[in-house]
Every structure is written in C-alpha cells, then in structure tokens.
C-alpha cells in the first residue's frame, strides 16, 4: 500500500468538521484589546564595533589637547593625550606581572585617578577588570578574589575610615611575611592571586608593589606584546566584571564586554547631546559602579568630553566647589545625592548657574525632587535613567526633546538597539498599561555571572531576555514607569541591598537565633534597612539593638548595616499557614512601630502617580 493510500485512509478516519454555527457558539479565544507591552528601540545610527581602547585612541587623535579629567583632591588634571600615554604605559607594564589575555585584575577603592587609568589599561591589555566595592571588608574581599580567580589586585593604602592594608592582611595574613615594596603573594585561601599593588604614595609596604614602580616597569618586549594585542582583541571580549548583591547571600559577578559597555555609553551620550558642544560633567558617584565608570567615564571618552571628580568619595561641599570652580555643565547623582545637595545651606553660597543638565538614576526618582532640580538648579536638560549592571547598564532613558516636567514622570523610553517587554508570570507580554515584570534583550546584556551558570540561567532566559525583577508599566506614549519590585531587593540611596545577604551574616552571630530583613521608607535614602531579630534563649535581655548594629558594622559594608534592629520573641513573627515568615506584615508593622507611616519611599510615590 503506497503512502498516498495510507494518507487518504487516515484522513478518512478523522471526524468531520463541525458545522459553522457550532464554531460560532464556542467561546472565542481571548485577544488583546490594546497593544502588547513590547518595544524595539529601532535606530538609524549603527552600533560601533570597537574596543574601549580603540575608542580612546580615536578620541585622543581627534582631541589630544582637550582636558579629559580633573581629580580635584589630588589635584590631578590630564588631557586626552596625557591620559592615553599613562594608560598605554600601564597596559604594557601589566604584562610584567605575568598576566595574560582574559586574566582578572581587581581594582578596589574610591575615586582615584589610578582607577580610571587601570580601567583602560586592562582593556588595552586584553584583561578583565574586576570592580571591587571600596566598602568591602575582608570576608567580602576574600570571596570576590576567590570567585574570580583574580591574579592581581590594585588598591589605595587607606581612605577615611577604611584601612585597605589592614583589610588585605586580614584576608591574606601571608602579606606580613613579605618584603617592603615586593608584592608577590602566595595565599593558601586565595590560590590564584599573585600580586598586590598599592597606590596613594610611593612609600613601600610589606607584601605589596608600589604603583609607580609597576607603572614604569614595562620595556620594549611588553610594548611589542601590547601592539600585538591591539590587532588580536575583539570587541566581543569580556572586559569588566561588576558584582551585584546576591539573593543567596553571595554577590554575583556580572561579566560585560567592550562592545556592550562602549555602545551603551555611546548612545547614552547621544541622548544627552554630548556629541555636540563642550560638556564638563561633575561625577560624585563611585567609579566601581556602572553609573560612574560607564555612564560617566566611557560615555565621556566616546564623545570627547571632560569628567570632573569632586572628591575621592561622596562629600556635598566638594560637589558645590566643583560645580562653581570648574563651571560644570552637568551633574550626575542618585536621588539621595540630589536630595542632599538641594537641602544643603550651601545652595545659597555657591554659584551653580553653569549647570544646564544632568543624569539621575540608581534608584527610583521622586517627582518632587526632579521638579526642584529643574526649578532650583536650572537643570532643564537632565535625564532620568534606568537599567542594571547586567545590562551594561541602561535599558531606558529620558529623551531631552520631551518637556522636563513630563520627563520626570517616567524612566524614559527604550534605548536604541534594545528590546523591552513587560510580561506576566508566563513571560508573555501584558497589555499596555498593565503591570508586569520588565524584561530586556539586546547587545548590552551581560555574558553571564562569572563561574555561575545556574544563577545566569535564572536571570537570563534561553532566548536572551534578561529579567530585571522590577515591576513596570508601559504608558501610552511608550515611556516606562517603574512601580515596584518582584524581588525583595532594597534600594538604599542607589545601592542594591539583598535581605538574604544580611540575614545570613546575622545568623553567624552567636546570640542570634533568627533574623528577617525588610526595607522601610526613608526620607533621604528612599529605603533603609530594618531587621527583626530573635535572640537565643541564653542571650535574652543581655543583647541590645545597638550591640547588633555595631557587630554588623564590624563585618559588613556600611550600606548593608541595618538602621533599625527590632528584637522580637518567636511568637511575634507573623507566619503563613505553612510556617513561613510574612515579610510584608513585618514591613507594615515596622513602619507603625518606627513611626514611618507618613514617610514615603520612592517606590511608594511612583505607585501613586
């Protein structure tokens, strides 16, 4: 029997179609009545296929004598040509440490000129810079070094209350056995680390190289190797790793490429109008964060503009001095930074009239704050940005063609060459105007979390959609409003804080039996941290909230330390039927106990708009 006869016999056995009227009586499948919440940021401007080093070289050839940066507390000023010279010199010298393409190099510390030199030197040399949070203490530092397998670490000796030498010795006691000015290290706990290099001054420290000695170490062989790397290095190569707080108690290393960082910064600058005119950008944000090193520095390099760093770490008076003395035209900041500036009595003493615009992001932006930025600081060309480390970083941004008082109502529109979708629990786009989780896809999505495929798979779908974890709404004009979070992350003054990380630390304290952490509203930071703690029976009445806060300060970065600690008995924790703690109830009760009922977080304000 041939295949045709089989097919006919099979078809003949199927039931006949129902009459037309039966179909009409059946319910129609549900269809959308409004457009789906999906956007594609189409653009006639092509993506740039350049490494970070190529872009710096091109800008330097075009504008060699233009001022690139000013670090006002050194003081250090560098033109593009001078900066390029320092970068190439350090890039070649990195090879004297035995570093090879793809090796990880940690840069740990606040806003130093050396930080920016290393950002581009590692890029030229084909290495991966690991941005290490300057607030990390020895346990956090040890984890990052082990996780990344970093071969070298650069850091200042000390800054304000941070003694980096002391923290390094806590993480690697083997340093004590070293010789002054010799940074070879062999650590049992951190086996991949080979070199420690300290900057800030030229005085030798045991177990560490002096930065200036390394800077001048490169010879002809290293320069030849660097020139060879210029031809070998691809824009798709990873160049930077930034750690985000982890819901499982450990931070995750988002790995980003030349291509992603460079293009995201380039298109950010286009929206800001930095491709035209001269702009002097005041950056009080930390360099270890994407806001400072990508939206700020890489953006400026793409468009040949000048970056001004008021101080090594955030300090309001230095911001005012920088704006007035340097005639800054733009200012970067988180909502907390702008709140501090606008509330400062220095507003009446300093001339800020040179400001025309700026960038605000890193946390939800209160509408009232943005209005004051326009009215009180004349920042009519400011932009609200939204993104995450995992997306290099921006996925939405204001368009300056929109009226500034309309601009502040959202986080802007889709970035060029990026897709956005607001989806339901099945990953299907919801109707426009309906809340859902914001997903993004495009060239800027991270390669993945370093050495953690499981967490990468949770964050990025098989078809490369990144799940932001934020709840959003797509408005009629295609702008995006962030209205909450699907995860329990706390955004404190621009820092992402995960309760699980704090809870796991607190469980290590011998007197704590249980701990649960939530975010509560805060006038300055938007959100702050509140911990409910149950003490072990033999410590009840002996441990105070202040003691717990002090112990947290000794073991965690300061931005993770709870502002409030409420000591509770086991019966006071609200539970579900299955015995799980109801954090929503804890949050509600905490607001009542702490008298925060009238204080609105940035998220609460957005929900009411």
HELIX and SHEET records of a PDB file:
HELIX    1   1 UNK A    3  UNK A   13  1                                  11    
HELIX    2   2 UNK A   20  UNK A   25  1                                   6    
HELIX    3   3 UNK A   52  UNK A   62  1                                  11    
HELIX    4   4 UNK A   80  UNK A   94  1                                  15    
HELIX    5   5 UNK A   95  UNK A   97  5                                   3    
HELIX    6   6 UNK A  113  UNK A  125  1                                  13    
HELIX    7   7 UNK A  138  UNK A  148  1                                  11    
HELIX    8   8 UNK A  164  UNK A  171  1                                   8    
HELIX    9   9 UNK A  173  UNK A  177  5                                   5    
HELIX   10  10 UNK A  211  UNK A  215  1                                   5    
HELIX   11  11 UNK A  220  UNK A  232  1                                  13    
HELIX   12  12 UNK A  258  UNK A  272  1                                  15    
HELIX   13  13 UNK A  290  UNK A  290  1                                   1    
HELIX   14  14 UNK A  291  UNK A  298  3                                   8    
HELIX   15  15 UNK A  299  UNK A  303  1                                   5    
HELIX   16  16 UNK A  316  UNK A  326  1                                  11    
HELIX   17  17 UNK A  335  UNK A  343  1                                   9    
HELIX   18  18 UNK A  345  UNK A  348  5                                   4    
HELIX   19  19 UNK A  367  UNK A  377  1                                  11    
HELIX   20  20 UNK A  389  UNK A  391  5                                   3    
HELIX   21  21 UNK A  404  UNK A  407  1                                   4    
HELIX   22  22 UNK A  453  UNK A  459  1                                   7    
HELIX   23  23 UNK A  499  UNK A  507  1                                   9    
HELIX   24  24 UNK A  537  UNK A  539  5                                   3    
HELIX   25  25 UNK A  545  UNK A  555  1                                  11    
HELIX   26  26 UNK A  558  UNK A  560  5                                   3    
HELIX   27  27 UNK A  570  UNK A  572  5                                   3    
HELIX   28  28 UNK A  583  UNK A  593  1                                  11    
HELIX   29  29 UNK A  602  UNK A  608  1                                   7    
SHEET    1   A 5 UNK A  38  UNK A  40  0                                        
SHEET    2   A 5 UNK A 418  UNK A 423 -1                                        
SHEET    3   A 5 UNK A 436  UNK A 442 -1                                        
SHEET    4   A 5 UNK A 466  UNK A 474 -1                                        
SHEET    5   A 5 UNK A 480  UNK A 485 -1                                        
SHEET    1   B 9 UNK A  76  UNK A  79  0                                        
SHEET    2   B 9 UNK A  67  UNK A  71 -1                                        
SHEET    3   B 9 UNK A 306  UNK A 309  1                                        
SHEET    4   B 9 UNK A 280  UNK A 282  1                                        
SHEET    5   B 9 UNK A 330  UNK A 333  1                                        
SHEET    6   B 9 UNK A 357  UNK A 360  1                                        
SHEET    7   B 9 UNK A 381  UNK A 388  1                                        
SHEET    8   B 9 UNK A 393  UNK A 397 -1                                        
SHEET    9   B 9 UNK A 413  UNK A 414 -1                                        
SHEET    1   C 8 UNK A 209  UNK A 210  0                                        
SHEET    2   C 8 UNK A 195  UNK A 199  1                                        
SHEET    3   C 8 UNK A 152  UNK A 156  1                                        
SHEET    4   C 8 UNK A 104  UNK A 108  1                                        
SHEET    5   C 8 UNK A 128  UNK A 132  1                                        
SHEET    6   C 8 UNK A 238  UNK A 244  1                                        
SHEET    7   C 8 UNK A 252  UNK A 257 -1                                        
SHEET    8   C 8 UNK A 448  UNK A 449 -1                                        
SHEET    1   D 2 UNK A 158  UNK A 159  0                                        
SHEET    2   D 2 UNK A 162  UNK A 163 -1                                        
SHEET    1   E 2 UNK A 490  UNK A 492  0                                        
SHEET    2   E 2 UNK A 495  UNK A 497 -1                                        
SHEET    1   F 3 UNK A 512  UNK A 522  0                                        
SHEET    2   F 3 UNK A 526  UNK A 535 -1                                        
SHEET    3   F 3 UNK A 564  UNK A 567  1                                        
END                                                                             
